[in-house]
Amino acid sequence: MKNKAFLHRFGFAIQGLQDGWRRERSFRTQALIGLIVVLGAALLGISGIWLAVIGLAITVVLAAELFNSALEALVDHLHPELDPEIRVVKDMAAAGVLLVCLGALTVGLLFLAAHS
């Protein structure tokens, strides 16, 4: 798979987005929340820097969810039976997503505090 043309590799990434959308309810929910936030921000006419920070926070949340989902799919495929160590791996990946979501929430709260 190494050294494929850019468009070929780009296709893999698009396929990953499609798989994430199709398979992961959390990804769809977070994407919808992100869309609502962006639309709300646009309606409020917020400044470019705040739009950039909010957009980055949304992107990081969605990327973290995809990384978590990919890790869970790999772990489930390689180790389908229940195992305490596998649970730790999956819980830690989920905790990473939670931290990123809390960071995005903090961005939103700081924006509200700055504009109230």
trRosetta pair geometry for C-beta under 8 A, 3 or more apart (Angstrom, degrees):
i j d omega theta_ij theta_ji phi_ij phi_ji
1 4 6.3 -43 -174 -22 54 122
4 8 4.1 -102 156 91 118 132
4 9 5.3 147 82 -51 109 87
5 8 4.6 93 60 4 80 107
5 9 7.2 -157 92 -2 41 86
6 9 5.8 -61 -149 41 32 107
6 10 6.0 37 152 -25 68 107
7 10 5.3 -48 -141 35 34 118
7 11 6.6 45 153 -27 61 98
8 11 5.7 -49 -160 25 31 116
8 12 7.4 35 144 -19 60 96
9 12 5.5 -43 -159 25 42 114
9 13 7.0 41 146 -16 66 100
10 13 5.6 -53 -156 35 39 112
10 14 6.4 39 148 -18 69 103
11 14 5.6 -51 -145 37 35 111
11 15 6.3 38 153 -21 65 104
12 15 5.6 -55 -151 36 31 113
12 16 6.5 35 150 -22 64 103
13 16 5.5 -50 -151 32 34 115
13 17 6.7 37 150 -18 64 100
14 17 5.6 -50 -153 34 36 113
14 18 6.4 35 149 -17 66 105
15 18 5.6 -54 -149 38 34 113
15 19 6.2 35 152 -19 67 105
16 19 5.7 -52 -143 37 31 111
16 20 6.2 34 155 -19 64 106
16 66 6.8 71 154 -165 108 129
16 70 7.8 -6 -152 -80 114 122
17 20 5.7 -54 -147 37 29 112
17 21 6.3 30 154 -20 64 106
17 66 7.7 -41 -98 -105 54 141
18 21 5.7 -54 -147 36 30 112
18 22 6.1 23 157 -15 65 111
19 22 5.8 -59 -142 42 29 107
19 23 5.7 0 170 2 68 119
20 23 6.5 -68 -128 49 20 93
20 24 5.2 -31 -168 26 62 125
20 27 4.7 -159 161 -156 96 173
20 65 7.3 107 -167 114 125 98
20 66 4.9 -39 -104 -109 149 94
20 69 6.0 127 -123 72 89 156
21 24 7.4 -46 -86 48 8 83
21 27 6.2 -116 -91 112 39 124
21 28 6.1 90 -152 -79 62 88
21 31 7.4 -8 -109 -1 90 161
23 69 7.1 132 98 -176 113 133
24 27 3.9 65 97 6 117 112
24 28 6.8 167 98 -10 65 81
24 65 6.8 147 145 158 148 108
24 66 7.9 -168 31 -98 163 55
24 69 4.9 -54 -83 -108 144 147
25 28 5.6 -56 -150 38 37 111
25 29 6.1 37 153 -20 70 106
26 29 5.7 -55 -146 38 31 112
26 30 6.1 26 158 -15 66 109
26 65 5.7 -159 118 -149 108 123
26 69 7.6 -173 61 -69 115 113
26 97 7.8 29 156 168 143 155
27 30 5.9 -57 -144 41 28 107
27 31 6.1 29 156 -20 64 108
27 62 6.7 77 -147 -145 83 78
27 65 4.9 159 -91 132 78 134
27 66 6.7 71 -108 -70 128 71
27 69 6.7 -27 -45 -37 122 150
28 31 5.7 -55 -145 37 28 112
28 32 6.4 30 155 -19 64 106
29 32 5.8 -56 -151 35 29 111
29 33 6.4 29 152 -17 65 105
30 33 5.6 -50 -145 37 34 112
30 34 6.2 39 153 -21 64 105
30 61 5.5 -151 -175 137 131 116
30 62 5.9 174 116 -88 122 71
30 65 5.7 -177 33 -41 157 158
30 101 7.7 -102 -117 -101 120 109
31 34 5.5 -53 -148 37 31 115
31 35 6.4 35 152 -21 64 103
31 62 6.2 69 -81 -106 80 121
32 35 5.6 -51 -148 33 32 112
32 36 6.5 34 152 -18 64 104
33 36 5.7 -54 -150 36 32 112
33 37 6.4 33 152 -19 65 106
34 37 5.6 -54 -148 36 32 112
34 38 6.3 30 155 -18 66 105
34 58 3.8 109 -137 -151 117 122
34 61 7.0 -175 -72 68 120 128
34 62 6.7 -29 -34 -49 159 116
35 38 5.8 -54 -146 37 31 110
35 39 6.2 29 155 -16 65 107
36 39 5.8 -56 -146 39 29 110
36 40 6.2 31 154 -19 64 108
37 40 5.7 -56 -147 39 29 112
37 41 6.2 31 154 -20 64 107
37 54 6.3 -154 144 -179 118 121
37 58 6.6 -173 70 -78 134 125
37 108 7.1 -86 -135 -100 129 121
38 41 5.6 -53 -145 36 30 112
38 42 6.3 31 154 -20 64 105
38 54 7.2 160 -90 126 65 121
38 55 7.1 65 -102 -91 108 80
38 58 7.0 -24 -52 -37 104 168
39 42 5.7 -53 -147 36 31 112
39 43 6.4 31 154 -18 64 106
40 43 5.7 -55 -148 37 31 111
40 44 6.3 24 155 -13 65 109
41 44 5.8 -60 -148 41 30 108
41 46 4.9 -60 -166 23 85 126
41 50 7.2 -161 -152 122 121 104
41 51 6.0 142 148 -104 135 78
41 54 5.7 173 -79 81 159 167
42 45 7.4 32 178 -73 34 40
42 46 8.0 -72 -73 25 23 85
44 115 7.9 59 170 159 137 160
46 50 4.5 -82 155 84 122 132
46 51 5.9 154 92 -54 101 82
46 54 7.8 68 89 -4 150 142
46 111 7.3 -1 -137 -162 150 123
46 115 7.5 -71 -113 -75 103 156
47 50 5.0 89 62 13 79 102
47 51 7.0 -141 101 -6 40 90
48 51 5.5 -55 -146 36 33 113
48 52 6.2 35 156 -21 67 104
49 52 5.6 -51 -150 34 32 114
49 53 6.5 31 152 -17 65 104
50 53 5.7 -52 -145 37 35 110
50 54 6.1 32 157 -16 67 108
50 111 5.7 104 -153 -120 121 114
51 54 5.9 -58 -144 42 28 108
51 55 5.9 29 156 -20 65 111
52 55 5.7 -55 -143 39 26 111
52 56 6.2 27 157 -19 63 107
53 56 5.8 -55 -148 36 28 110
53 57 6.4 30 153 -21 63 105
53 107 5.7 -168 145 -155 107 125
53 111 7.8 174 88 -69 126 113
54 57 5.6 -52 -148 34 32 112
54 58 6.4 31 154 -18 65 104
54 107 6.3 166 -95 138 59 128
54 108 7.3 79 -117 -82 99 72
54 111 7.0 21 -70 -58 112 154
55 58 5.8 -54 -148 36 31 110
55 59 6.3 31 154 -19 65 108
56 59 5.6 -56 -146 38 31 112
56 60 6.2 31 156 -20 66 106
57 60 5.9 -55 -147 36 29 110
57 61 6.5 31 154 -20 63 105
57 103 6.7 -155 -136 117 101 88
57 104 3.9 135 170 -119 112 83
57 107 4.6 -129 -69 31 157 159
57 108 7.8 -156 109 -38 162 81
58 61 5.8 -55 -152 34 31 112
58 62 6.5 24 155 -14 65 107
58 104 6.7 103 -71 -138 44 133
59 62 5.9 -58 -148 40 30 107
59 63 6.2 29 155 -18 66 108
60 63 5.7 -53 -142 39 31 110
60 64 6.2 34 157 -21 65 106
60 100 5.5 -146 132 -162 100 119
60 103 7.5 -44 100 88 139 129
60 104 7.1 -175 70 -67 104 107
61 64 5.9 -56 -148 36 27 110
61 65 6.5 28 153 -20 63 106
61 97 7.5 76 -155 -159 66 77
61 100 5.3 167 -99 131 59 111
61 101 5.7 81 -125 -88 112 66
61 104 5.1 -13 -54 -38 125 152
62 65 5.6 -52 -149 34 32 113
62 66 6.6 32 153 -18 64 104
63 66 5.7 -55 -151 36 34 110
63 67 6.4 34 152 -18 67 104
64 67 5.7 -52 -147 37 33 111
64 68 6.2 35 153 -19 66 107
64 96 6.0 -152 -162 129 115 95
64 97 4.8 157 134 -106 113 68
64 100 4.3 164 -11 23 166 164
64 101 8.0 -133 77 -38 142 75
65 68 5.7 -54 -146 38 30 113
65 69 6.2 30 155 -19 65 108
65 97 5.6 81 -84 -129 61 126
66 69 5.7 -53 -143 38 31 111
66 70 6.2 32 157 -20 65 106
67 70 5.8 -55 -147 36 29 111
67 71 6.3 28 155 -18 64 107
67 93 7.4 -145 120 -159 86 106
67 96 7.7 -61 93 107 121 138
68 71 5.8 -57 -149 37 29 110
68 72 6.3 27 155 -17 65 108
68 93 4.5 145 -128 154 81 105
68 94 6.1 99 -154 -84 134 48
68 96 6.6 -176 -78 70 108 107
68 97 4.9 -29 -39 -47 154 125
69 72 5.7 -54 -145 38 31 111
69 73 6.3 32 156 -20 65 106
70 73 5.8 -54 -147 36 30 111
70 74 6.4 29 155 -17 64 107
71 74 5.8 -56 -148 37 30 110
71 75 6.1 27 156 -16 66 109
71 89 7.4 -141 160 154 117 102
71 90 7.5 172 119 -107 104 61
71 93 4.9 -158 83 -117 146 157
72 75 5.8 -56 -142 40 29 109
72 76 6.0 29 159 -18 65 110
72 90 5.7 72 -106 -126 89 102
72 93 6.7 -160 -52 89 85 149
73 76 5.9 -56 -143 39 27 110
73 77 6.3 26 156 -20 62 109
74 77 5.8 -59 -149 36 28 110
74 78 6.2 11 161 -6 66 113
75 78 6.1 -64 -140 46 27 100
75 79 5.8 -39 -180 44 66 104
75 86 5.7 146 176 -154 119 101
75 89 5.9 172 -109 103 150 134
75 90 6.2 -149 81 -67 159 97
76 79 7.2 -79 -118 66 15 63
76 80 6.0 50 -180 -104 61 64
77 80 7.2 6 -133 -63 14 89
79 83 6.1 -58 166 16 126 135
79 86 5.1 -155 110 -93 138 141
82 86 7.4 -154 -162 61 36 125
82 87 7.4 25 -164 -51 80 108
83 86 4.2 80 67 7 99 109
83 87 6.9 -164 88 -12 51 83
84 87 5.5 -52 -151 31 34 116
84 88 6.7 39 151 -22 64 101
85 88 5.5 -46 -153 29 38 115
85 89 6.7 41 149 -19 65 100
86 89 5.6 -49 -152 33 37 114
86 90 6.4 30 153 -13 67 106
87 90 5.9 -59 -147 42 31 106
87 91 6.0 30 156 -19 67 111
88 91 5.8 -57 -141 39 27 109
88 92 6.2 27 159 -20 64 108
89 92 6.0 -59 -150 35 25 109
89 93 6.6 23 154 -16 62 107
90 93 5.7 -54 -149 36 33 111
90 94 6.3 32 153 -17 65 106
91 94 5.6 -55 -147 39 33 112
91 95 6.2 39 151 -24 65 104
92 95 5.4 -49 -147 33 34 116
92 96 6.8 43 150 -25 61 97
93 96 5.6 -46 -157 25 35 116
93 97 7.1 34 147 -14 62 99
94 97 5.7 -50 -157 34 39 112
94 98 6.5 43 145 -21 67 103
95 98 5.3 -49 -147 35 37 117
95 99 6.4 41 153 -21 67 101
96 99 5.8 -51 -150 33 31 111
96 100 6.6 29 153 -15 63 105
97 100 5.7 -57 -150 38 33 110
97 101 6.3 34 152 -19 67 107
98 101 5.6 -56 -148 37 31 112
98 102 6.3 31 153 -19 65 105
99 102 5.6 -53 -147 36 32 111
99 103 6.4 36 151 -20 63 103
100 103 5.5 -51 -152 34 34 115
100 104 6.5 34 150 -18 65 102
101 104 5.6 -51 -148 35 35 111
101 105 6.4 38 150 -20 65 104
102 105 5.4 -49 -146 36 34 115
102 106 6.4 42 150 -24 63 102
103 106 5.5 -50 -151 31 33 116
103 107 6.8 39 149 -21 63 98
104 107 5.5 -46 -154 29 37 115
104 108 6.7 37 148 -16 64 102
105 108 5.6 -54 -154 37 36 113
105 109 6.3 33 151 -17 68 105
106 109 5.7 -53 -143 38 33 109
106 110 6.2 34 155 -20 65 105
107 110 5.8 -56 -148 36 28 111
107 111 6.4 31 152 -20 63 105
108 111 5.6 -53 -151 34 31 113
108 112 6.5 30 154 -16 65 105
109 112 5.6 -52 -148 37 34 112
109 113 6.2 34 153 -19 66 106
110 113 5.6 -54 -145 38 32 112
110 114 6.2 30 156 -19 65 108
111 114 5.8 -59 -147 37 28 109
111 115 6.2 -4 164 6 65 116
112 115 6.3 -78 -142 52 25 92
112 116 5.9 27 164 -35 67 118
113 116 6.2 -56 -134 22 24 112
